[in-house]
Amino acid sequence: MNVFKKTSLAISVNAAILASVAGFSASAIAAEKAEEVVGIEVIEVTARKRTENVKDVPISVSALTPKKLEVLGSSGMDVRALSAKVPSLLIESSFGRTFPRFYIRGLGNTDFDLLASQPVSLIYDDVVLENALTKGMPMFDIERVEVLRGPQGTLFGRNTPAGIVKVQSKKPTQDFDASVSGSYGSFGSTDFRVAVGGGLTDELSARVALLQQDRDDWIDNKAPGFEQNDQLGGYSETAGRVQLLWEPSDEFSALFNYHFRDAEADARVFRANIIKPGTNDLVDDFDREVIYQDAAVRNSQIVDMKGASLKLEYDMGKHTLTSVTGYESAEMFSVGDIDGGYGAAFLPDYMGPGFIPFPSETGAKMPDHKQLTQEIRIASNDLGKIDYQFGLFLFDEDLTIHNLSFDTLGGGVQNGIAIQKMETSAWAIFGSVDYEISDKLNINAGLRYSDDKRDWNGELVMSPFGAPGFSETNNVSDSQVSGDISANYVLNDETNVYARFARGYRAPSIQGRSLLFSANSTTADSETVDSIETGFKSVFLENTARVDGSVFYYVVSDQQLTAVGGTGNVASLLNADKSVGYGFEIDSEYFVTPDLVLSASVSYNHTELQDSNIAVPGCGGGCTVTSPLNGDGLALIDGNSLPQSPEWISNFSARWTKEIGDGEMYVYTDWSYRSEVNFFLYESVEFTGDALLEGGIRVGYEWYTDGAEYEVALYGRNITDEEQLTGAIDFNNLTGYVNEPRFWGVEFKANFF
C-alpha cells in the first residue's frame, strides 16, 4: 500500500494511523486527521484550556503519546526518562527515583530539600502537584504528557515561570478495553501493568490501572569490613489508579480519581572520589557496579503517596462550569551515605576510596503532608468573535519534615534531628479573553492576581555537634499580577505564525535545612519572569511533514537561588538581581515513506546570571574553582550559566515498519543529547558534567485478531553504555553520581477491545 498514490483524504487517514503507531510527538500534525486528534489531546495544556488544534495555539508546546512513553519507560525508568526527549526539557535528581527536578529553557532549582519550590509546575490529571516528592508519581496508563514552555502566568499561575509539564491519564469510557503487559530485563527487572475500563451502567463508566515494578540489587559493596555483593541498586514499586465517570445527562459529568503509590528503593548512590582531580573525567578504575561505603546497609528510601480528585463539568449552553477538587498526601523516609566512602581522615589507615575528611550520613523524613486544591472556572462555548473564561483557585498545604543525621562510625545511631513545619496558603483569580479579529488573526490576553503566604516553624531537637536546641519561626507573603498576551496569524493553509509576551511568578520561599548546624533559616523574595517569543507551526508536503519553531528571550528578576554544599556545607536561599535567557527550539517530523517515519528536535538555551555582588561558597575541598573569588574567598557567580542548564538539547528518532503475515514488524531507535552543564552556581573544572548522548532501540512484532492486538519486543536503553557524571556533592570530597547503565529487556503486551 502506498499512500502517496492515493487521495489527500487517504494520506490524512494513513498518516494519522502511522503517527499513532509510531508514538511520536502528539504535537505532530501529520495530516488533517492527525490535526484533529492533536488539537483534542493538547487542549488542556494551552493558556485557554479549550479544545484547540495545537497549530492554533500561540505557545511553544510539545506532547508525547502513549507509544512514545512506553518506549521511554520500558527499562523501568521513572519520570526522568522524559529528559531531553523534547526541546528545552531537562529532568534530574540527586534524591533517587522519588524527587525529580524539572528544568525548562534552563530555569529550574537544584535544591534537594523537601521544602524547595520549583519554577516548573507538574499537573497530573488536572491537579497541580507542588511538593517535588509528589512529582515522582509514576506514569502508567497515560493518554499523553505535554510540555508548555515559557511562563504560564494566567490560568496556571503561581510557580510556573519556566513552564508546565502536564500528565493526563486515560479516562473511563462506555467502550470496553483492557490491556496487560509484562517485561523482564537486566538486573532481574520486572514490569507488570494492567488496565481495564468500560461501562458499568448506561451512565457510569470505570477504569482501573495497576503498576508493579521491581529490580534486584546489583551494586557490590567492597568497603573493608562491609563487603556484600548485590547490596544496592534495587527497587520495588506499586502504584494504582481507580476512576469513575458519571454522565447522567449530556450536560453534566462527574469524574472521580483515586490514586496511590508505595515504593521502596535505595536512595541515590553517591560515590566518593570518582572524579580525577583537575579534570571532570571519571577515575580510571571506575566501576558502575561497585561502591565502597560503610553505611550502605542503611541506604533506603520508602515513599507512601495517595490522593483523590473530583472533576465536575456542567454545560449550561453558552457557558461551561468546571470544578476541580484535589487532595494529595505523601509520607517518606530516606537515608543515604552522603560522603560516598568509608572511614575518615582522623582514623589511622582507614578511609577510602581516596581522601574522606569526615563521614556524612544524613536522612530526611516527611511524616505528614496534606495538599488541598480547588479550582472553579466558567468558560464560554464558541460564542463567535469573542470567547473567554474566568475563575478562582485555592491552594493549601501543610507538611512536616525531619532532617536527620547519623553517627556512621558509631553504627548508624541517630545523632541529629531538626523538625520543620510549613503551612502554605494561596488563592488567585484569573481570566482570559480570546478575540477573533479576522479569519486569519486571533488575539488572546489574560491576567491573574495571586496571593501567597507561608508560615514556617523550625526546631533543633538534637545537634550532631552538641549545640543547644532552639526553635525559630519565620514567614513570607506576597501578591503579584501575572498574565500574557499573544497573537496567532494564519499565514497560509500550511503555516501559522504567532507572537507572545508573558509574565510568570514564583512565590517567596523559606529554607531551614541548616538548622542541624545551628544556623538561622533563610528566605527568598518572589521572582518574576518576563518573556517574549515568536514562532511558527507548519505542515507541508501534503500533510506528511511538520516543522514547529520558536525564538525566545526572557529576563528573570530577583531570581531565587539556593547555595547548597560548599565550604561549611551551607544551605541558604538568596535572590540574584536578574538572569537572562535566550534561544530557539525546532521540532520536526517527516513521513519519508509509509514505512519510514523520522522525527528530530533541537533547542538552544543560553542562560546568564547578572549580579556583580552575589557570591557563594566554593567547594569544600578537592575541586578547582574557576569562578573569580572575592575578598572573603567566596566565588563570584556573575556571568555564569544557571546550574543544570545545557545550551543544547536534541533528540532524533526513526521508525521503520514492514508488513509480515497478519502483523507488522518494526524497528525503532531514538537518541537524545544534552551538552555540558554546571552542577553548581559557581564554576569549577571537576563539577562540570560532560555532554551526554544516550540511545535506545526497540525491535518488535505486532499482530491483530478480532477484538485484540498483541506485541512482543526486544528493547535496549543507553545501548552504548555511556558513563557520565550527572551530579555531584561538593562539601566533602570529589563525590558524584552517574547516569543509568545499559539495559536490555523483552516485553509482551496485549490489548483487548
Secondary structure, 3 states (H helix, E strand, C coil): CCHHHCCHHHHHHHHHHHHHHHCCECCCCCCHHHHHHHHHHHHHHCCCCCCCCHHHCCCCEEEECHHHHHHHCCCCCCHHHHCCCCCCEEEECCCCCCCCEEEECCECCCCCCCCCCCCEEEEECCEEECCCCHHHCCCCCEEEEEEEECCCCCCCCCCCCCEEEEEEECCCCCCCEEEEEEEEEHHHEEEEEEEEEEECCCCEEEEEEEEEEEECCCEEECCCCCCEEEEECCEEEEEEEEEEEECCCCCEEEEEEEEEEEEEECCCCCECCCECCCCCCECCCCCCCEECCCCHHHCEEEEEEEEEEEEEEEECCCEEEEEEEEEEEEEEEEEEECCCCEECCCCCCCEECCCCCCCCEEEEEEEEEEEEEEEEEEEECCCCCEEEEEEEEEEEEEEEEEEEEEEHHHCCEEEEEEEEEEEEEEEEEEEEEEEECCCCEEEEEEEEEEEEEEEEEEEEEECCCCCCCEEEEEEEEEEEEEEEEEEEEECCCCEEEEEEEEEEEECCEEECHHHHHCCCCEEECCEEEEEEEEEEEEEECCCCEEEEEEEEEEEEEEEEEEEEECCCCEEEEEEEEEEEEEEEEEEEEEEEECCEEEEEEEEEEEEEEECCCCEECCCCCCCCECCCECCCCCEECCCCCCCCCCCEEEEEEEEEEEEECCEEEEEEEEEEEECCEECCCCCECCCEECCEEEEEEEEEEEEEECCEEEEEEEEEECCCCCCCEEEEECCCCCEEEECCCCEEEEEEEEEEC
